[in-house]
Amino acid sequence: MDQTLILKIQEFKKTLTTLQEALSLEYNKVVRDSIIKRFEYTFELVWKTAKVLLQEKFGVDAASPKDCFRELRNNVTISDDDAVALMEMTDDRNEIIHTHKETVADELYKAIAGRYTELLQKVYVMIEKAAR
């Protein structure tokens, strides 16, 4: 396994851990905003780690998060439902970066606390397995 991929996987794991730690805190707006910020950088690492994996293991160039997730579906064991959820997660991440509405933040927090953290953990395991 290439050193770049090893480092990306390690960074992804660390950010996922910090996201999970923040989710264990009692909810308030400061915690919510912290969780959203941690989600943003965890999201950046999931797709950039996938990009390195796809390039190194499969010779696939993917330029954007959605391209990476589509290619994960094509090259790694990832379900259609998970691929769709990753696309939705990408849209939600893009919306929160460009919109600073309280209702959007609350909805994203619920998605992160619900399915997105579980999905990110699942993708981490898949990437780690595929990298071997």
Secondary structure, DSSP 8 states (H G I E B T S, - for coil): --HHHHHHHHHHHHHHHHHHHHHTS---HHHHHHHHHHHHHHHHHHHHHHHHHHHHHH-----SHHHHHHHHHHHS---HHHHHHHHHHHHHHHHHHH---HHHHHHHHHHIIIIIHHHHHHHHHHHHHHH-
